[in-house]
Amino acid sequence: MTRMAGAPDMHGTTTLATPAGDIAILVLRDCFGGDRVVEVELPEPLAEEDLARLPGAGKPTVLRSAPRPFFRLEVPGAFLLSGVFGDRRVRFTVRLARRDDALQLVADAAARLLEAP
Amino acid sequence: MPIDQDAIVSAVAGLDLRGNEEGLIPAFGLYLTRHYADYYNRASFEYLHAAENRGAAQARDARRALTEAGHICAFNTFGGIMLSQEWDAVVMPMIQTREDWVAGIVAVINAFGWGRWSLAGLRPNRDFELIVDHSYESEGYLRDYPRRDPEQGGVCFLATGGVAGIMNLLYHGDITQRPSLNESYYTRLFQGTGRFVGEELECRTHGAPRCRFVARRSEIR
């Protein structure tokens, strides 16, 4: 279980504490359509094999030919995760239906992504 | 410039941009829609014609409104793309100069099916000339309406707003500093003095082989 450290507003930066370390919230905003974007900085960058640990996730789209390997991964009904392998910043676009618990969802997902293999 | 347009178009095409169950496409940190060009064209051109039938002042207002839609698109869509992770992954590693940002966004736009955009001239902080082959606006117009008199002006309003928007994002504002794309920033970029404004110099609806645009500072027009 993760806990929120601090009470983030829609403009401020705060952190989510997880067993894998603190996660800085860089961007928190709502979108047209009602989804909530949560961009975070993880304690360490993700690798492709980390994505497989997300329960319920589909098959990732990976731009391996891009100068920096970009990825997108949909967890249907929950969120779209996107980022660049090797970069600590990732973005969760949390679906409207889960918007109210977006931060908890992000914290839990991040903890799973960062679990030791 | 080191921007590899083909690589960018190929990468964007590889993103498999599809709508979710709500018909929205979350990409580039934005929501895109797969929109019927005919629908937007018809609404725009019928509005334009209705205004033209009412008089010169109404026509001028309609042209301003349709171009303003292009400004808003440029600010949110092009600006959002330039702040996105996809941009960081695909385009940013190729960028060495501010002018490369212009070439980069033109390359991304070429993956959207709006016609073939080509950078014809760019004088940093002064003007930007763009050529568009088969712009979707001129294509739609020529299919449904007769050719226009050049004195009536072109019909590629989104591209006209877009060319100004690119310059405003890069040389009037500074998208490279990752500003918040909010209303006050929009107002500063598109309504203040010294902003860039677009003009369609040639349009296929007048018989030109392609559409040509320029963006210049409003104070020196």
Contacts between the chains, C-beta under 8 A, distances in Angstrom:
chain1	res1	chain2	res2	distance
A	31	B	31	6.0
A	32	B	31	5.5
A	33	B	22	6.2
A	33	B	24	5.1
A	33	B	31	5.5
A	35	B	26	7.1
A	35	B	31	7.9
A	37	B	29	7.1
A	61	B	14	7.6
A	61	B	15	6.5
A	61	B	16	5.6
A	63	B	11	5.4
A	63	B	14	5.6
A	63	B	15	7.1
A	63	B	89	6.4
A	63	B	90	6.8
A	65	B	7	7.5
A	65	B	10	7.3
A	65	B	11	6.6
A	65	B	14	7.4
A	66	B	11	5.1
A	66	B	89	4.8
A	66	B	90	4.6
A	67	B	89	7.0
A	67	B	90	6.7
A	67	B	92	7.9
A	67	B	93	3.4
A	67	B	94	6.7
A	68	B	88	6.7
A	68	B	89	4.3
A	68	B	90	7.6
A	68	B	92	7.7
A	68	B	93	5.9
A	69	B	89	7.0
A	70	B	11	7.9
A	70	B	85	6.5
A	70	B	86	5.9
A	70	B	89	3.5
A	70	B	90	6.6
A	72	B	15	7.2
A	72	B	27	8.0
A	80	B	26	5.3
A	82	B	85	5.6
A	82	B	86	7.8
A	83	B	85	5.9
A	84	B	85	6.0
A	84	B	88	6.2
A	84	B	89	4.8
A	87	B	85	8.0
A	87	B	88	7.6
A	89	B	85	7.3
A	91	B	29	6.9
A	91	B	85	6.1
A	93	B	26	5.0
